Amino acid sequence: MELYKSHKAEDIPDTVILRKYILPVYPISRTTFHTILCTPVNKEIAELEQIKAQQLTITF
C-alpha cells in the first residue's frame, strides 16, 4: 500500500502504477492487486489485536 500511495495521483490510473512500480517489486496479478487495494487493513489488524488480547486472558 505504501508503494501504491507514494505513486498515486489523480491523473495516473491504477494499471499504470501496477505495471511501472509494483510489478518490478512484487510480481502479482491485477486481480490480486485490486484485492489488496480493497482489503480494509486497519479493520483486520484491529480484529487480530482483539483476538490476541482474548487469547492472552483465557485461563484454565
N, C-alpha and C positions, 0 to 999 in steps of 0.2 A: 504494500500500500504506500509506503514512503517513496519508493521509486516512482510509482504512478503519480502520486500527488506532486512530486517535485517537477514533473514534466507536463502536467495537465494545465491546459489553458482553454479558453472558450473556443478558439479557432482551430484547435488540434483534436481530431477525432481519436477515440479510444483505440481504433485499429492501428493508427499510425504510432501511437505510444507503445502498443504491444509489439509491433514489428521492429521499431527502431531502438527501443530502450529496454523492454522487458525480455523479449526472446533471446537476445545475446547473453543475458544473465541467467534467466530461468526459462528453459525450453518447455513451455506449457502450451496447451491448445487454446484457441479462442474461447471455447466453452468453459474451460477451467478458469481462464482469466475473468470472464464475466461472473462465474460462480463466486470467485474470490471477492470481486468488487461488490457483490450483492450480499455477502455474508456480514451480519451485524456482529463484528468482532468484539466490541465493548460489552455487548449483552452476553455473549458467550463466555467471556472472561469473568464477568460478574457471577454467572451461574456456576462456573467451575470453582470460583473462590467460595461461594456459598456451600457447595458440596464438600469442598475441602474442610471448611470450618465445621460442618456437621460431622464429618468423619473423625475429626480430632476430639469432638465432645462425646462420642459414643463410649460408654463404659459398660463393663460386664458386671 
